[in-house]
């Protein structure tokens, strides 16, 4: 039934009743005065229809929703009736098509109604504590690194980032506080990337395993770790590292000062720490369709519902029918906004809910143009290097327009992502770190180095006959090779180089070996800090001098100028690793004369960055999948299979050869020519930049330095 027929039915009902009464009056069955009074009453009644899942009978008559209809009829002087539905999906349909005026539904259904059909919240029921929501939290143990990061008042230690790789305890599959809200938050803020089809809710399982690990607890009903108590039990027993539950969960099961009143598995109450709330699970809202209900009527219904808590006549209705102490006036954004911001990032959640509620929904892209921030040259001597080829490739994969947003620096890339002028950008590790820590940008993918890693390890290299090498190799934890570096002469690759200075000095400062000498907000203090921890002879070479770069640092060590060289893991083997000494640099020692101290950090490869506040989950996942598809394409010449020979772009997943398109449009060629990498891999920000961040953030004045270097301005 459509809205017009609904209104006509109400009018026809009133006209019919009036006509019958007039006929009765003409026949003398009623007095004329009585007819006039009844006619006036019927014609003045405004219809109000409530969509409700009505049972055939009620053992407890107080639970019968007719009591709600009767109360509102008396309060509003409306003709209030129940429209029987068999599901929350039917409630949504009833509001969409005018078969009902209001409906009371759970948060998931309300969210679908709002997002898909612009249904709005009229009011919401209260929980026992008077709130119309509960907060969703990640609970961790007090001795965890996440708890330390949450309580140290240091913005650079992000407790949510540290959840990467940990074991998670969920309340169950697709539970709000136990899964949808935390995963929506982690995906939406760029901590976790969707692994798989963004239109399939089952992808969430792989996403959980990808961000946490394969041991994540996703229990079924009836198993020991199911539900709120089960998630906290999972954490308490050391099965998992983080439990996702609501704000009251720990106190409900483990909050008594009398330990015998708590669950047997509980730890002491002070052993649980709640990370900052990441979302609110809403109570049941009263929904309506503003396209079919005028403002005056909506306000009248809202006032009647909210006024029930102060009306003694309504107490049995609130308790028996609505199971709430009262309803409050609220707006759609206030009630569902936090919830929506999280669960809207869950892959396939709209399709899941639409299927659950038997509602059809579109899966078309959310935006019709993707913009890539890129430093474009005015011309390309080698046309294969033109990034427009990349844009065209992605456009074909995504089915939407893709354009290049020309920038002249990595700072401009950051600003383009911050302010929504571009959707993705390729940048180096330093710029990415600034974008992440200062402006909330996130990484979706990273390019691979020649050895297929997305990073290289930073090491301190020492000579085999040094006390540092001995301390490292003696198997005695009490002999610390890094402590022995104090007072030695250091060989750096250059000023503010990652592996050669920022990472080692960040490690030494952060772990208490070296103290900052000078202004902690001035990067130039790093020079004095180096001289203070090592000595005044530290080698900090300029470009073009003998000890500059990776080879220069190892040369400095090899020639006895310094006692330790800071370089990447492959440096020594690159210059001094051949068994044939004539193939090594002239200054090289024998290979066994070099010892690498334990790795102290990772320098990341170039990531693909985006702004999670501006790029929705579905769109960015589509972009990520399109980028990954380049890995599956390689150009072959005279490729033989099945007795035939092929030349063209070979897709290793479909085993199809495209022999008509230009060579430079093949995914593998784009990776090589434009992005200068053998491939891209999916990453999350903490995974890719976390080790780097934890070290360089200790360097004095590094944020201010990068902001200046990248010419970043505040909005």
C-alpha positions as CSV (number, residue, x, y, z in Angstrom):
1,X,0.0,0.0,0.0
2,X,1.3,3.4,-0.9
3,X,1.1,6.7,1.2
4,X,-1.8,8.1,-0.9
5,X,-4.0,4.9,-0.6
6,X,-3.3,4.9,3.2
7,X,-4.6,8.5,3.6
8,X,-7.6,7.7,1.3
9,X,-8.5,4.7,3.4
10,X,-8.5,6.9,6.5
11,X,-10.8,9.4,4.8
12,X,-13.1,6.7,3.4
13,X,-13.4,5.2,6.8
14,X,-14.4,8.5,8.3
15,X,-16.9,9.2,5.4
16,X,-18.4,5.7,5.7
17,X,-19.0,6.0,9.4
18,X,-20.5,9.4,9.0
19,X,-22.8,8.2,6.2
20,X,-24.0,5.3,8.3
21,X,-24.8,7.6,11.2
22,X,-26.7,9.9,9.0
23,X,-28.7,7.0,7.6
24,X,-29.4,5.9,11.1
25,X,-30.6,9.3,12.1
26,X,-32.9,9.5,9.1
27,X,-34.4,6.2,10.2
28,X,-35.0,7.5,13.7
29,X,-32.6,5.1,15.4
30,X,-30.6,7.9,17.1
31,X,-31.4,11.4,18.1
32,X,-30.1,14.2,15.9
33,X,-27.9,15.7,18.6
34,X,-26.1,12.3,19.1
35,X,-25.5,12.0,15.4
36,X,-23.8,15.4,15.2
37,X,-21.6,14.7,18.2
38,X,-20.4,11.3,16.9
39,X,-19.8,12.7,13.4
40,X,-17.7,15.5,14.7
41,X,-15.6,13.1,16.8
42,X,-14.9,10.7,13.9
43,X,-13.9,13.4,11.4
44,X,-11.5,15.1,13.8
45,X,-9.4,12.0,14.6
46,X,-5.9,12.0,13.1
47,X,-4.7,8.5,12.2
48,X,-1.5,7.2,13.7
49,X,-0.3,3.7,12.7
50,X,2.4,1.8,14.6
51,X,4.3,-0.9,12.9
52,X,4.7,-3.7,15.5
53,X,5.4,-7.4,15.5
54,X,2.2,-8.5,17.3
55,X,1.9,-12.0,18.8
56,X,-1.2,-14.1,18.5
57,X,-1.7,-14.0,22.3
58,X,0.1,-12.6,25.4
59,X,0.4,-14.7,28.5
60,X,1.2,-11.4,30.3
61,X,-1.4,-9.0,29.2
62,X,0.8,-6.1,30.2
63,X,3.1,-6.9,27.2
64,X,0.3,-6.4,24.7
65,X,1.3,-3.5,22.4
66,X,-2.4,-2.5,22.1
67,X,-1.8,-0.9,25.5
68,X,0.7,1.5,23.8
69,X,-1.8,2.2,21.0
70,X,-4.6,2.9,23.6
71,X,-2.4,5.2,25.7
72,X,-1.3,7.3,22.6
73,X,-4.9,7.4,21.4
74,X,-6.1,8.9,24.7
75,X,-3.1,11.2,25.0
76,X,-3.1,12.6,21.4
77,X,-6.8,12.1,20.6
78,X,-5.7,10.2,17.6
79,X,-7.1,7.1,16.0
80,X,-4.1,4.9,16.8
81,X,-3.8,1.4,15.4
82,X,-1.2,-1.4,15.1
83,X,0.1,-2.5,11.7
84,X,1.3,-6.1,12.2
85,X,4.7,-6.9,10.8
86,X,6.8,-10.1,11.0
87,X,10.3,-8.5,10.9
88,X,12.3,-5.3,11.3
89,X,12.7,-5.3,7.6
90,X,8.9,-5.2,7.3
91,X,9.0,-2.2,9.7
92,X,11.3,-0.4,7.3
93,X,9.1,-1.2,4.4
94,X,6.0,-0.1,6.2
95,X,7.6,3.3,7.0
96,X,9.0,3.7,3.4
97,X,5.6,3.1,1.7
98,X,3.3,4.8,4.2
99,X,1.7,1.7,5.7
100,X,2.8,2.9,9.2
101,X,3.8,6.2,10.7
102,X,6.2,5.0,13.4
103,X,8.1,1.9,14.4
104,X,10.4,0.9,17.2
105,X,13.4,-1.1,16.0
106,X,16.9,-2.1,17.0
107,X,20.0,0.0,16.0
108,X,21.0,-2.1,13.0
109,X,17.6,-1.9,11.3
110,X,17.4,1.8,12.2
111,X,20.8,2.4,10.6
112,X,19.7,0.8,7.4
113,X,16.5,2.7,7.4
114,X,18.4,5.9,7.8
115,X,21.2,5.3,5.4
116,X,19.1,3.7,2.6
117,X,15.8,5.4,2.9
118,X,16.3,8.5,5.0
119,X,14.1,7.4,7.8
120,X,14.7,9.5,10.9
121,X,14.8,9.0,14.7
122,X,11.8,10.5,16.6
123,X,12.8,9.3,20.1
124,X,14.8,6.5,21.7
125,X,14.3,4.3,24.7
126,X,16.5,4.5,27.8
127,X,18.6,1.8,29.3
128,X,18.4,1.1,33.1
129,X,21.1,3.8,33.8
130,X,19.1,6.4,31.9
131,X,21.4,6.5,28.8
132,X,20.2,5.9,25.3
133,X,23.4,4.1,24.4
134,X,26.3,2.2,25.8
135,X,29.9,2.8,25.0
136,X,32.0,0.1,23.2
137,X,35.5,-0.4,24.5
138,X,38.6,-2.4,24.0
139,X,39.6,-3.9,27.3
140,X,43.2,-4.8,27.9
141,X,45.3,-6.0,30.8
142,X,47.0,-3.4,32.9
143,X,50.5,-4.8,32.2
144,X,50.1,-4.6,28.4
145,X,51.8,-2.2,26.1
146,X,48.4,-1.0,25.0
147,X,47.5,0.0,28.6
148,X,50.8,1.8,28.9
149,X,50.2,3.7,25.7
150,X,46.7,4.7,26.8
151,X,47.9,6.1,30.1
152,X,51.2,7.7,29.3
153,X,49.8,11.0,27.9
154,X,52.1,10.7,24.9
155,X,50.3,11.3,21.6
156,X,52.9,9.3,19.7
157,X,52.0,6.0,21.5
158,X,48.7,5.0,20.0
159,X,47.1,2.1,21.9
160,X,44.9,1.1,19.0
161,X,47.9,0.9,16.6
162,X,49.5,-1.5,19.1
163,X,46.6,-3.9,18.7
164,X,48.0,-5.0,15.4
165,X,49.2,-8.6,15.5
166,X,47.6,-9.2,18.9
167,X,45.0,-11.9,19.7
168,X,41.5,-10.5,19.9
169,X,38.5,-11.7,21.9
170,X,35.1,-10.9,20.3
171,X,31.7,-11.6,21.9
172,X,30.5,-13.4,18.7
173,X,30.0,-13.0,15.0
174,X,28.7,-9.6,14.0
175,X,27.9,-8.5,17.5
176,X,27.8,-4.7,17.9
177,X,30.2,-3.9,20.8
178,X,32.1,-7.1,20.4
179,X,32.8,-6.9,16.6
180,X,31.0,-4.4,14.4
181,X,31.9,-1.2,16.4
182,X,35.6,-2.1,17.1
183,X,36.3,-3.4,13.6
184,X,34.4,-0.5,12.0
185,X,36.6,1.9,14.1
186,X,39.8,0.2,13.2
187,X,39.0,0.0,9.5
188,X,37.6,3.5,9.4
189,X,40.7,5.0,11.0
190,X,43.1,3.2,8.8
191,X,44.5,0.7,11.3
192,X,43.1,-2.3,9.5
193,X,42.6,-2.9,5.8
194,X,39.7,-4.9,4.4
195,X,41.0,-8.2,3.1
196,X,38.7,-9.5,0.3
197,X,35.5,-8.4,-1.2
198,X,34.2,-5.1,0.4
199,X,30.6,-6.1,-0.5
200,X,30.7,-9.5,1.4
201,X,30.4,-9.4,5.1
202,X,32.2,-12.7,5.4
203,X,35.3,-10.7,4.4
204,X,35.3,-9.3,7.9
205,X,36.6,-12.6,9.2
206,X,39.7,-12.4,7.0
207,X,40.1,-8.7,7.9
208,X,40.1,-9.6,11.6
209,X,42.7,-12.3,11.0
210,X,44.7,-9.9,8.9
211,X,44.9,-7.1,11.5
212,X,45.0,-9.3,14.6
213,X,46.0,-12.8,13.9
214,X,44.6,-16.2,13.0
215,X,43.9,-17.1,16.7
216,X,41.3,-14.4,17.1
217,X,38.4,-15.6,19.2
218,X,35.1,-15.4,17.3
219,X,33.0,-17.7,19.4
220,X,29.7,-19.4,18.7
221,X,26.8,-19.3,21.1
222,X,27.2,-21.7,23.9
223,X,31.0,-21.9,23.8
224,X,33.1,-20.7,26.8
225,X,34.2,-17.3,25.4
226,X,30.8,-16.3,23.9
227,X,29.2,-13.0,24.9
228,X,30.4,-10.1,27.0
229,X,31.5,-12.3,29.9
230,X,33.2,-14.7,27.5
231,X,35.2,-12.0,25.9
232,X,36.5,-10.7,29.2
233,X,37.1,-14.3,30.3
234,X,39.2,-14.8,27.2
235,X,41.3,-11.8,28.1
236,X,41.5,-12.8,31.8
237,X,42.7,-16.3,31.1
238,X,45.5,-15.1,28.7
239,X,43.9,-16.6,25.6
240,X,43.7,-13.1,24.0
241,X,45.3,-9.7,24.4
242,X,42.2,-7.5,24.0
243,X,38.5,-8.0,24.7
244,X,35.8,-6.1,22.9
245,X,32.8,-5.4,25.2
246,X,30.7,-2.6,26.5
247,X,31.6,-0.1,29.2
248,X,29.9,-1.9,32.0
249,X,31.1,-5.4,31.3
250,X,34.1,-5.7,33.5
251,X,32.3,-4.2,36.5
252,X,29.3,-6.5,35.9
253,X,31.4,-9.6,36.3
254,X,34.6,-8.5,38.1
255,X,33.7,-5.3,39.9
256,X,32.9,-6.4,43.4
257,X,35.4,-5.7,46.2
258,X,34.4,-9.1,47.6
259,X,36.3,-11.5,45.2
260,X,33.8,-14.3,46.0
261,X,31.1,-12.3,44.3
262,X,33.0,-12.1,41.1
263,X,33.4,-14.7,38.4
264,X,36.0,-17.3,39.3
265,X,38.1,-16.3,36.2
266,X,38.2,-12.6,37.1
267,X,41.5,-10.8,37.8
268,X,41.6,-8.0,40.3
269,X,39.6,-5.1,39.0
270,X,42.7,-2.9,38.7
271,X,44.2,-5.4,36.2
272,X,41.7,-4.3,33.5
273,X,42.1,-1.1,31.5
274,X,39.6,0.3,29.1
275,X,41.0,2.0,26.0
276,X,39.2,5.2,24.9
277,X,35.6,4.6,23.7
278,X,35.5,4.0,20.0
279,X,31.7,4.1,19.5
280,X,28.3,4.0,20.9
281,X,25.7,1.2,20.5
282,X,22.3,2.9,20.4
283,X,19.2,1.8,22.2
284,X,16.0,1.1,20.2
285,X,14.9,4.2,18.5
286,X,11.4,5.2,17.4
287,X,11.7,5.8,13.6
288,X,9.5,7.7,11.2
289,X,9.5,8.9,7.6
290,X,9.7,12.7,7.4
291,X,8.6,12.5,3.8
292,X,5.2,11.2,4.9
293,X,4.8,12.7,8.4
294,X,4.6,16.5,8.8
295,X,6.6,18.3,11.5
296,X,3.7,19.2,13.7
297,X,2.5,15.6,13.9
298,X,6.0,14.3,14.5
299,X,6.5,16.8,17.3
300,X,3.2,15.8,18.9
301,X,4.0,12.1,18.8
302,X,7.5,12.8,20.2
303,X,6.1,14.8,23.0
304,X,3.6,12.1,23.9
305,X,6.3,9.4,23.9
306,X,8.8,11.4,25.9
307,X,6.1,12.5,28.4
308,X,5.4,8.8,29.3
309,X,8.1,8.7,31.9
310,X,6.4,11.4,34.0
311,X,2.9,10.0,33.6
312,X,2.0,7.3,36.1
313,X,-0.7,6.0,33.8
314,X,2.1,5.1,31.3
315,X,4.3,3.2,33.7
316,X,2.9,-0.2,32.9
317,X,3.3,0.5,29.2
318,X,6.9,1.5,29.6
319,X,7.7,-1.6,31.7
320,X,5.5,-4.2,30.1
321,X,5.5,-3.2,26.4
322,X,8.6,-1.2,25.8
323,X,10.8,-2.6,28.5
324,X,12.4,0.8,29.3
325,X,12.2,3.3,32.1
326,X,11.4,6.0,29.6
327,X,12.0,7.5,26.2
328,X,14.1,10.6,25.4
329,X,13.9,13.1,22.6
330,X,16.9,12.9,20.3
331,X,18.0,13.3,16.7
332,X,19.1,10.8,14.1
333,X,22.7,12.1,14.1
334,X,22.9,12.2,17.8
335,X,21.5,8.7,18.3
336,X,22.9,6.8,15.3
337,X,25.9,9.0,14.2
338,X,28.6,7.3,16.2
339,X,27.3,3.9,15.4
340,X,27.0,4.7,11.7
341,X,30.5,6.1,11.6
342,X,31.9,2.7,12.7
343,X,29.7,0.0,11.2
344,X,29.4,1.8,7.9
345,X,33.1,0.7,7.4
346,X,32.3,-3.0,7.8
347,X,32.7,-4.7,4.5
348,X,29.3,-5.9,3.1
349,X,27.3,-4.7,6.2
350,X,24.7,-2.9,4.1
351,X,24.2,-5.9,1.9
352,X,24.1,-8.2,5.0
353,X,21.5,-6.1,6.7
354,X,19.5,-5.7,3.5
355,X,19.6,-9.5,3.1
356,X,18.7,-10.0,6.8
357,X,15.8,-7.5,6.5
358,X,14.9,-8.7,2.9
359,X,15.8,-5.3,1.5
360,X,17.4,-4.7,-1.9
361,X,20.3,-2.3,-2.0
362,X,22.7,-0.9,-4.6
363,X,26.4,-1.8,-4.6
364,X,27.5,0.9,-7.0
365,X,30.6,3.0,-6.2
366,X,30.1,5.8,-3.7
367,X,32.0,8.4,-5.7
368,X,32.3,8.9,-9.4
369,X,35.9,10.3,-9.5
370,X,39.1,9.2,-7.9
371,X,42.0,11.7,-7.6
372,X,45.7,10.7,-7.3
373,X,48.1,13.3,-5.8
374,X,51.2,13.0,-8.0
375,X,54.1,15.1,-9.0
376,X,53.6,15.2,-12.7
377,X,56.4,16.3,-15.1
378,X,55.6,18.6,-18.0
379,X,56.9,16.0,-20.4
380,X,58.3,12.5,-20.3
381,X,61.3,11.4,-22.4
382,X,60.2,7.8,-21.7
383,X,56.4,7.8,-22.3
384,X,56.1,4.6,-20.3
385,X,56.9,6.6,-17.1
386,X,53.8,8.9,-17.5
387,X,51.6,8.4,-14.5
388,X,48.5,9.0,-16.6
389,X,48.9,5.3,-17.7
390,X,48.4,4.4,-14.0
391,X,45.3,6.6,-13.8
392,X,43.9,5.0,-16.9
393,X,44.5,1.5,-15.6
394,X,42.7,2.2,-12.3
395,X,39.9,3.9,-14.1
396,X,39.3,0.7,-16.2
397,X,39.5,-1.4,-13.1
398,X,37.2,0.8,-11.0
399,X,34.7,1.8,-13.6
400,X,34.9,5.5,-12.6
401,X,37.0,8.4,-13.7
402,X,40.5,8.6,-12.3
403,X,42.5,11.8,-12.6
404,X,45.9,13.1,-11.5
405,X,46.0,15.9,-9.0
406,X,49.3,17.6,-9.8
407,X,51.5,18.5,-6.8
408,X,55.0,19.9,-6.5
409,X,56.2,18.3,-3.3
410,X,55.4,15.6,-0.7
411,X,54.1,18.3,1.6
412,X,51.6,19.2,-1.1
413,X,50.5,15.5,-1.2
414,X,49.8,15.7,2.5
415,X,47.8,18.8,2.1
416,X,45.8,17.4,-0.8
417,X,44.8,14.4,1.3
418,X,44.1,16.5,4.4
419,X,41.7,18.9,2.6
420,X,40.1,16.4,0.2
421,X,41.7,17.6,-3.0
422,X,43.0,14.1,-3.6
423,X,42.0,10.6,-2.5
424,X,45.3,8.7,-2.5
425,X,49.0,9.7,-2.7
426,X,52.3,8.0,-3.0
427,X,55.0,9.3,-0.7
428,X,58.2,8.4,1.2
429,X,58.3,7.2,4.8
430,X,59.1,10.5,6.4
431,X,56.2,12.3,4.7
432,X,53.9,9.4,5.4
433,X,54.9,9.5,9.1
434,X,54.1,13.2,9.3
435,X,50.8,12.6,7.6
436,X,49.9,9.8,10.0
437,X,50.9,11.4,13.2
438,X,50.1,15.0,12.6
439,X,47.0,14.7,10.4
440,X,45.5,11.2,10.8
441,X,46.4,9.9,7.3
442,X,46.6,6.2,6.9
443,X,48.5,3.6,4.7
444,X,46.6,1.2,2.5
445,X,49.5,-0.3,0.5
446,X,53.3,-0.1,0.2
447,X,55.7,-0.8,-2.6
448,X,58.2,-3.6,-2.4
449,X,61.9,-3.4,-2.6
450,X,63.9,-5.6,-4.9
451,X,63.9,-8.4,-2.3
452,X,60.1,-8.1,-2.0
453,X,60.2,-6.6,1.5
454,X,58.4,-3.4,2.3
455,X,61.2,-2.2,4.6
456,X,64.8,-2.6,5.3
457,X,66.3,-3.2,8.8
458,X,68.5,-0.6,10.3
459,X,71.7,-1.9,12.0
460,X,74.7,-0.8,13.9
461,X,77.7,-2.5,12.2
462,X,80.9,-3.0,14.3
463,X,84.1,-4.8,13.8
464,X,84.4,-8.4,15.0
465,X,87.3,-7.6,17.4
466,X,85.3,-4.9,19.2
467,X,83.9,-5.1,22.7
468,X,80.5,-4.4,21.2
469,X,80.7,-7.5,19.0
470,X,81.8,-9.6,22.0
471,X,79.0,-8.3,24.1
472,X,76.5,-9.1,21.4
473,X,77.8,-12.6,20.7
474,X,78.6,-13.8,24.3
475,X,75.0,-14.9,25.1
476,X,75.0,-12.9,28.3
477,X,72.1,-10.5,28.6
478,X,74.0,-8.4,31.1
479,X,76.5,-7.3,28.5
480,X,74.7,-4.7,26.4
481,X,76.4,-3.9,23.2
482,X,74.4,-0.6,22.7
483,X,75.5,0.7,26.1
484,X,79.1,0.1,25.1
485,X,78.7,2.5,22.2
486,X,78.9,5.5,24.6
487,X,82.0,7.5,24.0
488,X,82.9,5.7,20.7
489,X,83.2,7.3,17.3
490,X,80.2,6.9,15.2
491,X,79.9,6.8,11.4
492,X,76.6,8.1,10.0
493,X,75.5,8.1,6.4
494,X,74.7,11.8,6.5
495,X,72.6,14.5,8.3
496,X,69.1,13.2,9.1
497,X,69.3,10.1,7.0
498,X,66.9,7.4,8.2
499,X,69.0,4.3,8.7
500,X,72.2,6.3,9.2
501,X,71.0,8.7,11.8
502,X,67.3,9.0,12.7
503,X,66.6,5.4,13.5
504,X,69.7,4.7,15.5
505,X,69.5,8.0,17.4
506,X,65.8,7.5,18.0
507,X,66.5,4.1,19.4
508,X,69.4,5.3,21.6
509,X,67.4,8.3,22.9
510,X,64.2,6.3,23.3
511,X,65.8,3.5,25.3
512,X,67.7,5.8,27.6
513,X,71.2,5.3,26.3
514,X,71.5,8.9,25.1
515,X,70.1,12.1,26.5
516,X,69.0,15.0,24.3
517,X,71.5,17.9,24.5
518,X,69.8,21.2,23.8
519,X,66.4,22.3,22.8
520,X,64.1,19.3,22.4
521,X,62.0,21.2,19.9
522,X,65.0,21.9,17.6
523,X,66.3,19.2,15.3
524,X,69.7,20.8,15.3
525,X,70.0,19.6,18.9
526,X,70.5,16.2,17.4
527,X,74.1,17.1,16.4
528,X,75.0,18.0,20.0
529,X,73.2,14.8,21.2
530,X,75.4,12.7,18.9
531,X,78.5,14.4,20.1
532,X,77.4,14.0,23.7
533,X,76.7,10.3,23.5
534,X,79.5,9.3,21.1
535,X,82.2,12.0,20.8
536,X,83.1,15.1,19.0
537,X,84.8,13.1,16.2
538,X,81.5,11.5,15.0
539,X,81.3,11.4,11.2
540,X,78.3,13.3,9.9
541,X,79.4,13.7,6.3
542,X,78.1,16.0,3.6
543,X,77.1,14.7,0.2
544,X,80.2,14.1,-2.1
545,X,82.6,13.5,0.8
546,X,84.4,10.1,1.2
547,X,82.3,8.8,4.1
548,X,78.9,9.9,2.8
549,X,76.1,7.4,2.2
550,X,75.9,3.7,3.1
551,X,79.2,2.8,1.5
552,X,80.8,5.8,3.2
553,X,79.7,4.8,6.6
554,X,81.0,1.2,6.3
555,X,84.2,2.6,4.8
556,X,84.6,4.9,7.8
557,X,84.3,1.8,10.0
558,X,86.6,-0.3,7.8
559,X,89.4,2.2,7.8
560,X,89.3,2.6,11.6
561,X,88.0,6.2,11.5
562,X,85.0,5.2,13.5
563,X,83.9,2.3,15.8
564,X,80.4,1.8,14.6
565,X,78.7,2.4,11.3
566,X,74.9,2.9,11.0
567,X,73.5,1.5,7.8
568,X,70.9,-0.9,6.5
569,X,71.0,-4.7,6.7
570,X,72.2,-5.3,3.1
571,X,75.0,-2.7,3.1
572,X,78.0,-4.7,4.1
573,X,77.1,-7.6,1.7
574,X,76.5,-5.1,-1.1
575,X,80.0,-3.7,-1.0
576,X,82.1,-6.4,0.8
577,X,80.1,-9.6,0.4
578,X,81.8,-11.3,-2.5
579,X,84.0,-14.4,-1.9
580,X,86.2,-12.9,-4.6
581,X,87.9,-10.0,-2.9
582,X,88.6,-8.3,-6.2
583,X,84.9,-7.8,-6.6
584,X,84.6,-5.9,-3.3
585,X,85.5,-2.3,-2.6
586,X,89.2,-1.8,-2.1
587,X,88.6,-0.6,1.5
588,X,86.7,-3.7,2.5
589,X,87.8,-6.0,5.3
590,X,87.1,-9.7,5.1
591,X,83.3,-10.3,5.4
592,X,83.6,-12.1,8.8
593,X,85.2,-8.9,10.3
594,X,81.8,-7.2,10.3
595,X,79.2,-7.9,12.9
596,X,75.7,-6.4,12.9
597,X,74.2,-5.6,16.3
598,X,70.5,-6.5,16.8
599,X,68.2,-4.6,14.5
600,X,66.7,-1.5,16.1
601,X,64.2,-0.5,13.6
602,X,62.7,-0.6,10.1
603,X,62.8,2.0,7.4
604,X,59.6,1.7,5.5
605,X,59.1,1.6,1.7
606,X,56.9,4.2,0.0
607,X,53.3,3.8,1.1
608,X,50.0,4.6,-0.6
609,X,48.3,7.0,1.8
610,X,44.8,8.2,2.2
611,X,42.6,10.2,4.6
612,X,40.2,7.9,6.4
613,X,38.0,10.9,7.3
614,X,37.4,11.6,3.7
615,X,37.6,8.3,1.8
616,X,34.9,5.8,2.7
617,X,35.6,2.1,3.3
618,X,34.0,0.7,0.1
619,X,35.8,3.2,-2.1
620,X,39.2,2.8,-0.6
621,X,38.9,-1.0,-0.6
622,X,38.0,-0.9,-4.3
623,X,41.1,1.3,-4.9
624,X,43.2,-1.1,-2.9
625,X,41.9,-4.1,-4.9
626,X,42.6,-2.3,-8.2
627,X,46.1,-1.5,-7.1
628,X,46.7,-5.1,-6.1
629,X,45.4,-6.3,-9.5
630,X,48.6,-4.9,-11.1
631,X,50.6,-7.6,-9.2
632,X,48.7,-10.3,-11.2
633,X,49.7,-9.0,-14.7
634,X,53.0,-9.6,-16.5
635,X,54.0,-8.9,-20.0
636,X,55.1,-12.1,-21.9
637,X,56.6,-12.6,-25.3
638,X,56.1,-15.8,-27.2
639,X,54.6,-17.4,-24.1
640,X,53.9,-21.1,-24.9
641,X,50.9,-22.9,-23.5
642,X,48.7,-25.7,-24.9
643,X,50.7,-25.8,-28.1
644,X,50.2,-22.1,-28.8
645,X,52.4,-19.1,-28.4
646,X,51.2,-15.8,-27.0
647,X,52.5,-12.3,-26.6
648,X,50.8,-9.7,-24.5
649,X,49.7,-9.0,-20.9
650,X,49.3,-12.2,-19.0
651,X,46.9,-12.3,-16.0
652,X,48.3,-15.0,-13.7
653,X,44.9,-15.4,-11.9
654,X,42.7,-15.9,-15.0
655,X,45.4,-17.2,-17.3
656,X,44.2,-14.9,-20.0
657,X,46.6,-13.1,-22.3
658,X,45.6,-9.6,-23.6
659,X,47.4,-9.4,-26.9
660,X,45.7,-6.2,-28.1
661,X,46.6,-3.6,-25.5
662,X,49.9,-1.7,-25.4
663,X,52.7,-3.2,-23.4
664,X,53.0,-0.2,-21.1
665,X,49.4,-0.6,-19.9
666,X,50.1,-4.0,-18.4
667,X,50.1,-4.0,-14.6
668,X,53.6,-5.3,-14.1
669,X,54.9,-2.7,-16.6
670,X,53.2,0.1,-14.7
671,X,54.7,-1.1,-11.4
672,X,58.1,-1.2,-13.0
673,X,58.0,2.0,-15.1
674,X,55.9,4.4,-13.0
675,X,56.1,3.2,-9.4
676,X,59.6,1.7,-9.7
677,X,58.7,-1.4,-7.7
678,X,58.2,-5.1,-8.4
679,X,54.9,-5.1,-6.6
680,X,52.6,-3.6,-4.0
681,X,51.3,-5.2,-0.8
682,X,48.4,-4.5,1.5
683,X,49.6,-2.9,4.8
684,X,48.1,-1.1,7.7
685,X,49.6,2.1,9.1
686,X,51.0,0.7,12.3
687,X,52.4,-2.4,10.6
688,X,54.2,-0.3,8.0
689,X,55.2,2.8,9.9
690,X,55.0,1.8,13.6
691,X,58.6,0.7,14.1
692,X,59.8,3.8,12.2
693,X,57.5,6.0,14.2
694,X,58.4,4.6,17.6
695,X,62.1,5.6,16.9
696,X,62.1,8.8,15.0
697,X,59.5,10.4,17.2
698,X,62.3,10.5,19.9
699,X,64.5,12.7,17.7
700,X,64.4,16.3,19.0
701,X,62.4,18.6,16.8
702,X,61.7,16.1,14.1
703,X,58.0,16.9,13.7
704,X,58.7,20.6,13.3
705,X,61.6,19.8,10.9
706,X,59.4,17.7,8.7
707,X,56.6,20.3,8.8
708,X,59.0,22.9,7.5
709,X,60.7,20.5,5.0
710,X,57.4,19.6,3.5
711,X,56.1,23.2,3.7
712,X,53.0,22.1,5.7
713,X,50.6,24.8,7.0
714,X,47.9,24.4,9.6
715,X,44.3,24.8,8.5
